[in-house]
Amino acid sequence: MIEMERLEHEAEQRKQSNAPRNVPLPPSTSSTGPKKRKTMGSLEMAFNVGEREELNYLIARMFYSAGLPFNLAKNPYFQASYTYAANHNIGGYLPPGYNALRTTLLQKEKENIDRLCEPIREAWTHKGVSIVSDGWSDSQRRPLINFMAVSDGKAMFLKSVDCSGEIKDKNFIFRLLKEVIQEVGEANVVQVITDNAANCKGAGQLIEQEFPSITWTPCVVHTLNLAVKNICAAKNVENNQITYEECCWISDIIGDVAAIKHFIMNHSMRLAIYNEFVSLKLLSIADTRFASMIVMLKRFKLIKSGLQNMVISEKWNIYRDDNLGRARLVKEKLLDDCFWESVDYILAFTAPVYDMIIACDTDRACLHLIYDIYYSQQWLQEDSSRVLPHMDLELTQERQKCLRRFFPSMEDRSRISLEYADFISNSGTFGDFDAINTQYTMDPKSWWLLYGTFTPMLQKIALRLVQQPSSSSCAERNWSTYSFVHSIKRNKITPKRAEDLVYVHSNLRLLSRKTPSYAQGENQMWDIAGDTFDSLDDVGDF
């Protein structure tokens, strides 16, 4: 009671003095008597101006004292909590305490998220779903494997497993994947996506044996990223001699770019000179980012003129330190036409792989993009030896293999083979002028909904496939959520509580992104970037 009286007294002082709570009040301007009380006008009293300002100070102090990012102010759930409190007279209310937040309230919110996500689960029956998995180690070096379900661009976090003390061989990963498939429903699962490490590949093969209708798909982005690394950082090993001999010069160019970047960024004076000539930052790309070396080269090409203007400027020439030799080499390299021609050449011949990585590194349905890119009319016309998919021997064999797995019955296979024949020959509804004219321009899902009605079996397969992803990117990006939840400040949190927090956090973001306010207004993209945002749009962020 005494504490409440003290707080009320401070609030009253705050209203009178217009100074923040707990900050000493300024001395009275009169030494002979008490300070004159400020009178509040009727308009201020009508709109509770004093109380509003007091609440603003308290909220701001919460941000400042806890080191909360200012981006939290855009969070719709933050705004909703104060709006609810303002619109309801809840006398004597106290916010939830430490234990309630991490126990009972967390479990209740998890149950609420389960109910809110139920429509997404129900849609898996006709849309199909992909199980995506990836591994990580937390701040205590505990190995974790998380599982997500992705369908029609919606990535839902399912669970994570603490693998401490386990041998993560193909049999162990297979058992985990099998449990998730059974939880989701075997009939709903179209594919399982992992990286193409040996143990994951082995687990994928066991999945295909256990569940004939489910396909194991190695992450396309991970596979292409390995190809980029082998080109841009080729190693001189026994089974890689040809690649090394052809591509070792690329490592030298990338090494020069990295050296220039470090030379500029590792000294405040050089960085200050750089900032005068270039408005964009020199990116510090983590090695874990896909195609990190290509991203760095693209940024360098973008700021080429600024870098050259910097090294020919008077400030660069006048500045003296103990690295005169390196400064001279940096200047020579940045003014060397051969160096920039090499950068352009690397970017040019890696562009198709890089573009594919960007296209596939997403939660959106993009399985069809791989087919479209490599079998587009433009691609077919570039080389007379290229043929349409139904004329490709290897592709035909793989298609027949898939159909045998999907349709064990000979009668069903005969029906769908006839439907496929109509599709490739533009017969029936596929021969409609609009169907032919929009085949390569309309969204595949919409196209099959419009023109696949008379081939129901083929339409069902097509609609399930065109709504699936081709990479495990969402599972890998989810580890940033784990880092956010399981930070150094929370390094003693149990794996189960961390899993619950990630489940709530990830799926709240999924649900929020389905609302109209996420695309525009005060809450636009509230969960993206925050206070440390640095756009990578100019280099093709993905």
Disulfide bonds with the S-S distance in Angstrom:
none
